[in-house]
Amino acid sequence: MSVRWPRLLTPTHLSQIIKKQKSPLTALKIFKEAKEKYPNYRHNGPVYASMIGILSESNRITEMKEVIDQMKGDSCECKDSVFATAIKTYARAGQLNEAVSLFKNLSQFNCVNWTQSFNTLLKEMVKESKLEAAHILFLRSCYGWEVKSRIQSLNLLMDVLCQRRRSDLALHVFQEMDFQGCYPDRESYRILMKGLCNDGRLNEATHLLYSMFWRISQKGSGEDIVIYRTLLFALCDQGKIQDAMQILEKILRKGLKAPKSRRHRIDLCPCNDDEDIEGAKSLINEALIRGGIPSLASYSAMAVDLYNEGRIVEGDKVLDEMQTKGFWPSLVMYEAKLAALFKDGMVDEALKVIEEEMVRGTFVPTVRVYNILLKGLCDAGNSAVAVMYLKKMSKQVGCVANGETYGILVDGLCRDGRFLEASRVLEEMLIRSYWPCVEIYNVLIRGLCSIGKQYEAVMWLEEMISQAKLPDISVWSSLVASVCCNTADLSVCRKTLEQLSGCS
């Protein structure tokens, strides 16, 4: 692709040019040529970020490393997010040592804030079960002025310990936060409360709840409802319903700051029976919703939590209650409800959320809502219906399908064996300058070969190669097997193979 170079090149203009290239290697070539064509031109941080991002998305590790080294040599000011992107790319490619090496050498770059890259590296090390190495990294790096906040990394450490059923150690981390100069946030309490309750450490969980009352719940925030529910439900599951009711009264009074008039209207007597666990949980949900001061934050936190747990009926009760109080459900609540309905296989009910409930609430579906909808339909084997919603989406003002939208739909169509339709959707995706990942090409080409569409398969193979993406060996096996059944296509296949040899 020929490039129309401007009379005067700016970093912003160069970023726009390289982002339009479908091949990362072409973008890199243009990136390198810029300095040769314009002797007075200098790359800046945003241009490097764009180039590194392009190479990262296409897993061009070697080229990305070269650009990072060049950025270090230029000593231009760069953001922490650039290194976080590179760290995730190295980890995805199984090169965690390279990620660690990059972080250790950040002092050689013109970057003053390492918080995001520090947290990203810790997360990747934990994901790879490198706990000892992550601990050493934390001790060596968390006290430097470059890491502005340690609360996220400490939350991550507590989360990992809780997942490994070591909430006792997570509790020690939590108690050390004050000595670390950190202040536990709502996420800290949520993680630890869940871990303690899962491990059956209900005494420690109860004391943690009481500490919330004077640390983060002083103003009666409705978002704390999710944390309260975790403990109350755990007590019910252990048969301690009476204890749960006593703590619920304290939550309403000290946590949610519920007025006396509201607390007195809540009848907790039906829960005198320690055997009716589900009845107690329903009453707890109702008390938390109606007992506190009504707010969108409390309703949203409660509904989203219920939908995430698959308690759809109770989540719907929250939506009904909030509407009687004059609140309308937020988009986040509709997203959670859609995901829950699709997870339970309730496709028709999910469609009603889009077609009826959101319309009543004067909401217009966003790209994120449509992506949840399309994924749910494709997972349920209804990719044909998903295509209809893509067309509907294109007619909606201000709602433009993104790369994720097309990727979901192509994958769903291929799973349903609708490879020609998938081919048309992929073509539309390319027209809109969204570049699919290697796996999408692999699946589509194999599918086209399986239905005897060798010509279309070869065309997509050529497109794949033009984007500097290399097909999986299974793609070649499918193509060869297909071509052997149709010798007329051998010349086309030979031509493609020659082009691939030339690229490599």
Beta strands, then each sheet from edge to edge (+ up, - down):
end
